[in-house]
């Protein structure tokens, strides 16, 4: 997959395009990507995604913007895994926010990206003051030589699939529900960096994962699966939080203890897949109490994976 920063002055050729933030790349996004890929194949053109960095709401109101589900790298990996040929990452700044809806259609879609076919969601808005909508886009399409399709929202269990719904499920610790909305288990990836070594001193060495999420969408103690640490996935227990027992006012930290693994993960880029939440993070009176609870979490994790591996009896 080819990744381009910004919008070219002139397109190299025609393309099928969809537009959006694609935070989380959930089931609704997956439906759009599948439809885009089918249209690109039918037309014999690349399947292209136009996305934005930062998220427009982060630009306009950073203190009120929702937490991110995926970093840019994670989003690009998910888009590549779903067969996209190109992704154009457009820097969202004041200048871009001032582009009139009509200019966005002509300069960005038609001239810069060579739109032959454009797919949007039924609630899509674009241009300065969000003045553009699918109706305006369809009105301009005939004049500029491209087709427009709008995809209805995807529903699951009576709920509209959205990034907000995924965030709400993760914040509530409802990982199974989040997984159904995403079409996969939620995960965070990052490079393993040096920590303070406390986990090893307590008898439970951990990999400290450098997160791009300043405000992760979930917190607590979890059963997880590590990818990228060995030839196959490794079972483990993770703590995601501010570590109140050992630090006051700290930033969120993701620490993962892989069961029965003593290799060195330093500088490895790993992906942590969240499977089950055991409990919220707690503050303990001393390190001895913390150590006892870590041991209990490790035992709970072993039981979780043993239960998951056990064959189900026929009813």
Secondary structure by P-SEA (a helix, b strand, c coil): ccccccccccccbbbbbcccccccccaaaaaaaaaaaaaaaaacccbbbbbbcccccccccccccccccccaaaaaaaaaaacccbbbbbbcccccccccaaaaacccccccccccbbbbcccccccccccccaaaaaaacccccbbbbbbcccccccccccaaaaaaaaaacaaaaaaaaaccccbbbbbbbbcccccccccbbbbbbbcccccccccccccccccccccccccccccccccccccccccbbbbbbbccccccccccbbbbbbccccccccccccaaaaaaaaaaaaaaaaaaaaaaacccccc
